[in-house]
Amino acid sequence: MDMTVHVKLFSRFRRHLPESARGEADVELAQGATVAQLLEHLSINGRVQLVSVNGDPEPDRERVLEEGDRVRVFPFVVGG
């Protein structure tokens, strides 16, 4: 059985979704998928600064996602 989570990617991570998605899309995953599995599914292997689930910071990459969760992924930003 599958579930759908809504994902919003920021900065350079936006390229992991079709350009027409403008950094936001519904993503289908296997029921019981974790944050780590979502990142793997999206081929995000760069340095992640923050993942939030339903508006709350989520440091645990093994958190199990649920149908309808809203996930935001922010990369580390360098510069000065």
A tleap script that builds the chain and sets N, CA, C and O, in Angstrom:
source leaprc.protein.ff14SB
mol = sequence {
  NMET ASP MET THR VAL HIE VAL LYS LEU PHE
  SER ARG PHE ARG ARG HIE LEU PRO GLU SER
  ALA ARG GLY GLU ALA ASP VAL GLU LEU ALA
  GLN GLY ALA THR VAL ALA GLN LEU LEU GLU
  HIE LEU SER ILE ASN GLY ARG VAL GLN LEU
  VAL SER VAL ASN GLY ASP PRO GLU PRO ASP
  ARG GLU ARG VAL LEU GLU GLU GLY ASP ARG
  VAL ARG VAL PHE PRO PHE VAL VAL GLY CGLY
}
set mol.1.N position { 0.844 -1.178 0.000 }
set mol.1.CA position { 0.000 0.000 0.000 }
set mol.1.C position { 0.888 1.240 0.000 }
set mol.1.O position { 1.932 1.255 0.652 }
set mol.2.N position { 0.485 2.270 -0.720 }
set mol.2.CA position { 1.252 3.498 -0.798 }
set mol.2.C position { 0.581 4.610 -0.013 }
set mol.2.O position { -0.591 4.527 0.354 }
set mol.3.N position { 1.360 5.650 0.231 }
set mol.3.CA position { 0.847 6.856 0.876 }
set mol.3.C position { 1.418 8.049 0.127 }
set mol.3.O position { 2.385 7.923 -0.623 }
set mol.4.N position { 0.814 9.194 0.337 }
set mol.4.CA position { 1.271 10.420 -0.313 }
set mol.4.C position { 1.653 11.433 0.750 }
set mol.4.O position { 0.902 11.674 1.696 }
set mol.5.N position { 2.841 12.029 0.585 }
set mol.5.CA position { 3.272 13.125 1.444 }
set mol.5.C position { 3.535 14.332 0.545 }
set mol.5.O position { 3.913 14.182 -0.617 }
set mol.6.N position { 3.333 15.514 1.089 }
set mol.6.CA position { 3.587 16.735 0.328 }
set mol.6.C position { 4.982 17.226 0.684 }
set mol.6.O position { 5.311 17.392 1.859 }
set mol.7.N position { 5.800 17.457 -0.338 }
set mol.7.CA position { 7.195 17.833 -0.140 }
set mol.7.C position { 7.450 19.210 -0.720 }
set mol.7.O position { 7.009 19.525 -1.825 }
set mol.8.N position { 8.167 20.025 0.037 }
set mol.8.CA position { 8.633 21.315 -0.473 }
set mol.8.C position { 10.143 21.351 -0.285 }
set mol.8.O position { 10.654 21.187 0.822 }
set mol.9.N position { 10.847 21.571 -1.398 }
set mol.9.CA position { 12.305 21.605 -1.382 }
set mol.9.C position { 12.774 23.038 -1.596 }
set mol.9.O position { 12.159 23.800 -2.342 }
set mol.10.N position { 13.861 23.391 -0.938 }
set mol.10.CA position { 14.377 24.743 -1.006 }
set mol.10.C position { 15.755 24.781 -1.656 }
set mol.10.O position { 16.506 23.806 -1.635 }
set mol.11.N position { 16.059 25.940 -2.235 }
set mol.11.CA position { 17.360 26.241 -2.823 }
set mol.11.C position { 17.762 25.170 -3.833 }
set mol.11.O position { 16.952 24.774 -4.671 }
set mol.12.N position { 18.999 24.701 -3.759 }
set mol.12.CA position { 19.505 23.767 -4.771 }
set mol.12.C position { 18.786 22.420 -4.771 }
set mol.12.O position { 18.880 21.686 -5.754 }
set mol.13.N position { 18.081 22.077 -3.718 }
set mol.13.CA position { 17.345 20.801 -3.687 }
set mol.13.C position { 16.138 20.811 -4.623 }
set mol.13.O position { 15.608 19.753 -4.965 }
set mol.14.N position { 15.702 21.998 -5.035 }
set mol.14.CA position { 14.545 22.087 -5.929 }
set mol.14.C position { 14.754 21.313 -7.222 }
set mol.14.O position { 13.788 20.873 -7.846 }
set mol.15.N position { 15.996 21.145 -7.624 }
set mol.15.CA position { 16.286 20.433 -8.878 }
set mol.15.C position { 15.937 18.943 -8.803 }
set mol.15.O position { 15.961 18.252 -9.821 }
set mol.16.N position { 15.620 18.454 -7.626 }
set mol.16.CA position { 15.255 17.042 -7.457 }
set mol.16.C position { 13.791 16.780 -7.802 }
set mol.16.O position { 13.319 15.646 -7.730 }
set mol.17.N position { 13.086 17.836 -8.176 }
set mol.17.CA position { 11.705 17.723 -8.655 }
set mol.17.C position { 11.659 18.326 -10.053 }
set mol.17.O position { 12.533 19.117 -10.405 }
set mol.18.N position { 10.667 17.973 -10.851 }
set mol.18.CA position { 10.547 18.594 -12.173 }
set mol.18.C position { 10.461 20.116 -12.045 }
set mol.18.O position { 9.874 20.631 -11.093 }
set mol.19.N position { 11.046 20.830 -13.004 }
set mol.19.CA position { 11.047 22.294 -12.956 }
set mol.19.C position { 9.632 22.861 -12.838 }
set mol.19.O position { 9.409 23.869 -12.167 }
set mol.20.N position { 8.690 22.205 -13.493 }
set mol.20.CA position { 7.306 22.677 -13.453 }
set mol.20.C position { 6.696 22.591 -12.051 }
set mol.20.O position { 5.703 23.262 -11.770 }
set mol.21.N position { 7.279 21.771 -11.170 }
set mol.21.CA position { 6.770 21.626 -9.800 }
set mol.21.C position { 7.106 22.845 -8.945 }
set mol.21.O position { 6.476 23.082 -7.914 }
set mol.22.N position { 8.095 23.611 -9.377 }
set mol.22.CA position { 8.520 24.806 -8.651 }
set mol.22.C position { 8.880 24.503 -7.200 }
set mol.22.O position { 8.599 25.294 -6.299 }
set mol.23.N position { 9.513 23.335 -6.986 }
set mol.23.CA position { 10.015 22.980 -5.662 }
set mol.23.C position { 9.012 22.326 -4.739 }
set mol.23.O position { 9.330 22.050 -3.582 }
set mol.24.N position { 7.794 22.070 -5.227 }
set mol.24.CA position { 6.743 21.502 -4.378 }
set mol.24.C position { 5.996 20.417 -5.122 }
set mol.24.O position { 5.622 20.595 -6.281 }
set mol.25.N position { 5.773 19.271 -4.449 }
set mol.25.CA position { 5.048 18.186 -5.124 }
set mol.25.C position { 4.535 17.179 -4.104 }
set mol.25.O position { 5.047 17.077 -2.989 }
set mol.26.N position { 3.516 16.444 -4.514 }
set mol.26.CA position { 3.068 15.288 -3.746 }
set mol.26.C position { 3.908 14.100 -4.197 }
set mol.26.O position { 4.091 13.878 -5.394 }
set mol.27.N position { 4.413 13.345 -3.237 }
set mol.27.CA position { 5.296 12.222 -3.523 }
set mol.27.C position { 4.681 10.953 -2.942 }
set mol.27.O position { 4.276 10.924 -1.780 }
set mol.28.N position { 4.615 9.913 -3.757 }
set mol.28.CA position { 4.107 8.622 -3.281 }
set mol.28.C position { 5.256 7.786 -2.755 }
set mol.28.O position { 6.304 7.660 -3.387 }
set mol.29.N position { 5.031 7.219 -1.582 }
set mol.29.CA position { 6.012 6.361 -0.923 }
set mol.29.C position { 5.303 5.124 -0.405 }
set mol.29.O position { 4.079 5.102 -0.275 }
set mol.30.N position { 6.079 4.106 -0.114 }
set mol.30.CA position { 5.513 2.917 0.515 }
set mol.30.C position { 5.056 3.268 1.923 }
set mol.30.O position { 5.708 4.047 2.619 }
set mol.31.N position { 3.936 2.693 2.339 }
set mol.31.CA position { 3.440 2.894 3.702 }
set mol.31.C position { 4.562 2.568 4.680 }
set mol.31.O position { 5.237 1.549 4.535 }
set mol.32.N position { 4.763 3.424 5.670 }
set mol.32.CA position { 5.791 3.186 6.675 }
set mol.32.C position { 7.167 3.715 6.298 }
set mol.32.O position { 8.145 3.450 6.997 }
set mol.33.N position { 7.254 4.467 5.192 }
set mol.33.CA position { 8.539 5.034 4.780 }
set mol.33.C position { 9.009 6.069 5.801 }
set mol.33.O position { 8.202 6.715 6.470 }
set mol.34.N position { 10.313 6.208 5.904 }
set mol.34.CA position { 10.911 7.145 6.845 }
set mol.34.C position { 11.379 8.409 6.116 }
set mol.34.O position { 11.381 8.471 4.887 }
set mol.35.N position { 11.773 9.408 6.898 }
set mol.35.CA position { 12.346 10.621 6.324 }
set mol.35.C position { 13.568 10.262 5.481 }
set mol.35.O position { 13.730 10.784 4.378 }
set mol.36.N position { 14.423 9.383 5.984 }
set mol.36.CA position { 15.622 8.960 5.240 }
set mol.36.C position { 15.242 8.327 3.906 }
set mol.36.O position { 15.897 8.581 2.895 }
set mol.37.N position { 14.203 7.514 3.890 }
set mol.37.CA position { 13.774 6.878 2.647 }
set mol.37.C position { 13.204 7.905 1.669 }
set mol.37.O position { 13.377 7.762 0.458 }
set mol.38.N position { 12.530 8.934 2.174 }
set mol.38.CA position { 12.047 10.003 1.314 }
set mol.38.C position { 13.225 10.713 0.654 }
set mol.38.O position { 13.215 10.944 -0.555 }
set mol.39.N position { 14.244 11.061 1.450 }
set mol.39.CA position { 15.412 11.736 0.896 }
set mol.39.C position { 16.092 10.862 -0.153 }
set mol.39.O position { 16.524 11.357 -1.195 }
set mol.40.N position { 16.185 9.581 0.120 }
set mol.40.CA position { 16.780 8.645 -0.847 }
set mol.40.C position { 15.924 8.579 -2.115 }
set mol.40.O position { 16.458 8.598 -3.224 }
set mol.41.N position { 14.615 8.504 -1.958 }
set mol.41.CA position { 13.688 8.449 -3.091 }
set mol.41.C position { 13.863 9.668 -3.995 }
set mol.41.O position { 13.759 9.562 -5.217 }
set mol.42.N position { 14.128 10.827 -3.388 }
set mol.42.CA position { 14.305 12.065 -4.144 }
set mol.42.C position { 15.750 12.271 -4.600 }
set mol.42.O position { 16.067 13.276 -5.236 }
set mol.43.N position { 16.625 11.316 -4.275 }
set mol.43.CA position { 18.065 11.396 -4.608 }
set mol.43.C position { 18.729 12.616 -3.985 }
set mol.43.O position { 19.610 13.229 -4.588 }
set mol.44.N position { 18.303 12.961 -2.783 }
set mol.44.CA position { 18.924 14.072 -2.066 }
set mol.44.C position { 20.023 13.490 -1.184 }
set mol.44.O position { 19.759 12.869 -0.154 }
set mol.45.N position { 21.251 13.706 -1.616 }
set mol.45.CA position { 22.371 13.196 -0.831 }
set mol.45.C position { 23.328 14.311 -0.438 }
set mol.45.O position { 24.410 14.049 0.087 }
set mol.46.N position { 22.930 15.558 -0.693 }
set mol.46.CA position { 23.717 16.701 -0.248 }
set mol.46.C position { 23.511 16.937 1.233 }
set mol.46.O position { 22.712 16.258 1.878 }
set mol.47.N position { 24.231 17.893 1.761 }
set mol.47.CA position { 24.125 18.177 3.187 }
set mol.47.C position { 22.806 18.865 3.491 }
set mol.47.O position { 22.533 19.963 3.006 }
set mol.48.N position { 22.004 18.209 4.294 }
set mol.48.CA position { 20.698 18.727 4.683 }
set mol.48.C position { 20.850 19.477 6.004 }
set mol.48.O position { 21.355 18.930 6.984 }
set mol.49.N position { 20.411 20.727 6.019 }
set mol.49.CA position { 20.472 21.511 7.251 }
set mol.49.C position { 19.286 21.202 8.143 }
set mol.49.O position { 19.430 21.034 9.354 }
set mol.50.N position { 18.098 21.128 7.525 }
set mol.50.CA position { 16.892 20.967 8.327 }
set mol.50.C position { 15.827 20.237 7.535 }
set mol.50.O position { 15.624 20.497 6.349 }
set mol.51.N position { 15.156 19.326 8.205 }
set mol.51.CA position { 13.935 18.711 7.684 }
set mol.51.C position { 12.851 19.053 8.691 }
set mol.51.O position { 13.033 18.881 9.896 }
set mol.52.N position { 11.728 19.534 8.191 }
set mol.52.CA position { 10.591 19.749 9.089 }
set mol.52.C position { 9.429 18.897 8.595 }
set mol.52.O position { 9.230 18.719 7.394 }
set mol.53.N position { 8.672 18.379 9.547 }
set mol.53.CA position { 7.488 17.582 9.239 }
set mol.53.C position { 6.314 18.261 9.930 }
set mol.53.O position { 6.295 18.419 11.151 }
set mol.54.N position { 5.339 18.658 9.124 }
set mol.54.CA position { 4.151 19.349 9.633 }
set mol.54.C position { 4.498 20.582 10.456 }
set mol.54.O position { 3.848 20.888 11.456 }
set mol.55.N position { 5.558 21.297 10.005 }
set mol.55.CA position { 5.938 22.549 10.628 }
set mol.55.C position { 6.885 22.446 11.804 }
set mol.55.O position { 7.313 23.469 12.339 }
set mol.56.N position { 7.226 21.228 12.223 }
set mol.56.CA position { 8.125 21.049 13.350 }
set mol.56.C position { 9.460 20.470 12.881 }
set mol.56.O position { 9.477 19.550 12.064 }
set mol.57.N position { 10.584 20.998 13.389 }
set mol.57.CA position { 11.885 20.428 13.035 }
set mol.57.C position { 11.924 18.942 13.371 }
set mol.57.O position { 11.450 18.522 14.426 }
set mol.58.N position { 12.491 18.157 12.469 }
set mol.58.CA position { 12.566 16.704 12.678 }
set mol.58.C position { 14.011 16.240 12.496 }
set mol.58.O position { 14.443 16.006 11.368 }
set mol.59.N position { 14.762 16.105 13.591 }
set mol.59.CA position { 16.155 15.674 13.486 }
set mol.59.C position { 16.303 14.170 13.246 }
set mol.59.O position { 17.362 13.720 12.809 }
set mol.60.N position { 15.264 13.392 13.524 }
set mol.60.CA position { 15.336 11.936 13.418 }
set mol.60.C position { 15.001 11.481 12.003 }
set mol.60.O position { 13.839 11.503 11.597 }
set mol.61.N position { 16.012 11.072 11.259 }
set mol.61.CA position { 15.806 10.622 9.876 }
set mol.61.C position { 15.049 9.292 9.814 }
set mol.61.O position { 14.603 8.881 8.742 }
set mol.62.N position { 14.906 8.633 10.936 }
set mol.62.CA position { 14.177 7.350 10.975 }
set mol.62.C position { 12.708 7.546 11.358 }
set mol.62.O position { 11.980 6.572 11.551 }
set mol.63.N position { 12.282 8.783 11.466 }
set mol.63.CA position { 10.865 9.041 11.753 }
set mol.63.C position { 10.013 8.455 10.632 }
set mol.63.O position { 10.294 8.659 9.451 }
set mol.64.N position { 8.985 7.737 11.012 }
set mol.64.CA position { 8.063 7.160 10.037 }
set mol.64.C position { 7.066 8.236 9.622 }
set mol.64.O position { 6.434 8.876 10.462 }
set mol.65.N position { 6.940 8.419 8.325 }
set mol.65.CA position { 6.002 9.396 7.786 }
set mol.65.C position { 4.609 8.795 7.685 }
set mol.65.O position { 4.449 7.576 7.617 }
set mol.66.N position { 3.610 9.655 7.676 }
set mol.66.CA position { 2.220 9.219 7.584 }
set mol.66.C position { 1.534 9.918 6.419 }
set mol.66.O position { 1.972 10.979 5.975 }
set mol.67.N position { 0.472 9.324 5.935 }
set mol.67.CA position { -0.326 9.888 4.854 }
set mol.67.C position { -0.637 11.357 5.139 }
set mol.67.O position { -1.114 11.706 6.219 }
set mol.68.N position { -0.355 12.213 4.148 }
set mol.68.CA position { -0.691 13.624 4.272 }
set mol.68.C position { 0.333 14.490 4.982 }
set mol.68.O position { 0.149 15.704 5.075 }
set mol.69.N position { 1.422 13.889 5.493 }
set mol.69.CA position { 2.454 14.705 6.141 }
set mol.69.C position { 2.984 15.741 5.156 }
set mol.69.O position { 3.023 15.511 3.947 }
set mol.70.N position { 3.386 16.876 5.697 }
set mol.70.CA position { 3.982 17.954 4.896 }
set mol.70.C position { 5.444 18.064 5.316 }
set mol.70.O position { 5.753 18.390 6.462 }
set mol.71.N position { 6.330 17.790 4.377 }
set mol.71.CA position { 7.771 17.729 4.658 }
set mol.71.C position { 8.477 18.854 3.908 }
set mol.71.O position { 8.250 19.055 2.715 }
set mol.72.N position { 9.331 19.582 4.617 }
set mol.72.CA position { 10.157 20.628 3.998 }
set mol.72.C position { 11.615 20.259 4.210 }
set mol.72.O position { 12.006 19.808 5.287 }
set mol.73.N position { 12.417 20.457 3.162 }
set mol.73.CA position { 13.826 20.072 3.218 }
set mol.73.C position { 14.683 21.278 2.821 }
set mol.73.O position { 14.540 21.826 1.728 }
set mol.74.N position { 15.574 21.678 3.731 }
set mol.74.CA position { 16.441 22.835 3.541 }
set mol.74.C position { 17.901 22.387 3.486 }
set mol.74.O position { 18.343 21.630 4.350 }
set mol.75.N position { 18.665 22.849 2.472 }
set mol.75.CA position { 20.093 22.518 2.419 }
set mol.75.C position { 20.909 23.491 3.277 }
set mol.75.O position { 20.436 24.565 3.646 }
set mol.76.N position { 22.159 23.082 3.588 }
set mol.76.CA position { 23.093 24.023 4.191 }
set mol.76.C position { 23.357 25.110 3.172 }
set mol.76.O position { 23.434 24.843 1.973 }
set mol.77.N position { 23.496 26.335 3.649 }
set mol.77.CA position { 23.779 27.457 2.774 }
set mol.77.C position { 25.128 28.020 3.176 }
set mol.77.O position { 25.385 28.256 4.356 }
set mol.78.N position { 25.987 28.234 2.195 }
set mol.78.CA position { 27.288 28.823 2.485 }
set mol.78.C position { 27.404 30.138 1.732 }
set mol.78.O position { 26.754 30.349 0.709 }
set mol.79.N position { 28.205 30.974 2.235 }
set mol.79.CA position { 28.404 32.267 1.592 }
set mol.79.C position { 28.701 33.327 2.642 }
set mol.79.O position { 28.851 33.024 3.826 }
set mol.80.N position { 28.781 34.528 2.206 }
set mol.80.CA position { 29.073 35.547 3.193 }
set mol.80.C position { 28.824 36.929 2.693 }
set mol.80.O position { 29.029 37.896 3.426 }
savepdb mol mol.pdb
quit
